Amino acid sequence: MQDTLFNSLQKLSKSHDFTQKKVRTKCNVVHLTYYQSVISNEQLHHDLLPFFQNTTNNIQTVHELRTLIPIQDLVISSDLDEITQHLTKGYIFIQLDSYLDEGVLVNIKDQESGARKYNNTENEYSVVGPKVGFVEDIDTNLKLIRRIIISDKLTFEELTVGSLSKTRVAIAYIEGIANPEHVNTLRQRLSEFDFDVIFDSALIDQIIADNSNSIFPQFMTSERADRIKYGLINGQVAIFCNGSPYVMFGPSTIFDFFISPEDYYLPWILGSFFRLIRYLGVIFSVMATPIYVAVLSFHYSVIPKNLLGPIIESRVDVPFLPVVEALFLEITIELLREAGARLPTKVGQTLGIVGGIVIGQAAVAAALTSNILLIFVSLSALASFTTPIYKMSNTIRFLRFPLIGLAAVWGGLGIVMGLVIILGHLLRLQSLGTPYLAPVYPFRYKDFRDSFIRASTEYTYLRPGFLRPVSMKRYKVHPQKDNPNSYDNE
């Protein structure tokens, strides 16, 4: 029994922020156990360590130790569960070398790490929910995750990548939930990482991706702490990079990029409705302009008679082919978007609004394009902003251009060919060995409860099956016994 408690605590050492120290006093030897990421280093080095190094008392019992430590919040405990729970909350566990089956828990929680120490989520803004985002310091980011997931199962593994930059990178996962294969795959890819300087996590994303030539992002990248928390709880693995306020996590599917944390802060009916709006917005953003080019170039017969007149009238003075005017407007929109993003915030907003109105009206007045196409392109650009993740939004913006070219050459057949090529690429794409189109391919109907829609919490208590988590159940529910649609009855 002498070393049982001490040895049990050593099992937590898989996480790199877990620390055990042996401190010699003038009369005793004490063992300190704590999580580096959630304690106050100032209290540890200014209060506790000087006390042990300078004390001349021959401490015999933990009760005597408790009366001597110069901190008020103290708990004597020998219960392993209680100790691990307090350690994750910012306590330090102190044991006497001569008595290791009991110890004193001392609260030295870092009180200065309030929410305002972190960034606001400007690029992934939501009306409802927390606004806390990550910063460029990896220690601060790990501390934030440790504070919102209070579990000894949360594990951090730190590596150093970059032959010149020596950048600190941490893998975060919840032991007993995340699939060990995913953790081992990430660990192996990062250990084989051969690069000189790492500027940002986006560079790691490109190099360790399953297919670095794909335009589709294979790892989710987020600045939101609540999104990373949700991914870890589901069984995904996160990658923190020092110097980057964005955290990657995977395996990811294409549907993850259209899910907003706000979906879970609203009633499930509203969350599902807004999610479907995003999917419709993506389809419209990609398809609207190519369909316009295909119809006006090859398929006039599909236009209703009542609409054919206004279309012909709007294009009667336009000297260009539909593909030329479409590319002209699309490139103009992209120029305005890039210019607005690179300029200061107030100037960029003014440029986007005024520039869009002035250039659009001037282009129609000069007969460079039709007003109907201007409406299509404007709505298409607007729909692309419904995507919550910026990396996927860039992919959607790019996809329009090859589809416009195919529509100009082969019409509707060209659009179908382009969609088949995209679908074939997506079917082969993987993220950490997980199919990118899951749960559509391979088909898993039970996981549809949190993909296209967000079902009620009564039906989403299991983690996604395609992630192959160690533990499937997230929380307990008690469906009505007479409910034929209950998950337990399936």
Secondary structure by P-SEA (a helix, b strand, c coil): ccaaaaaaaacccccccbbbbbbbcccbbbbbbbccccccaaaaacccaaaaaccccccccaaaaaacccccbbbbbccaaaaaaaaaabbbbbbbcccccbbbbbcccccccccccccccccccccccccccccccaaaaaaaaaaacccccbbbbbbbcccccbbbbbbbbbcccccaaaaaaaaaaaaaccccccccaaaaaaacccccccccccccccccaaaaaaaaaabbbbbbbccccccccccccccccccccccccccaaaaaaaaaaaaaaaaaaacaaaaaaaaaccccccccccaaaaaaaaaccccccaaaaaaaaaaaaaaaaaaaaaccaaaaaaaaaaaaaaaaaaaaaaccccaaaaaaaaaaaaaaaccccaaaaaaaaaaaaaaaaaaaacaaaaaaaaaaaaaaaaaaccccccccccccccccccccccccccccccccccccccccccccccbbbbcccccccccccc
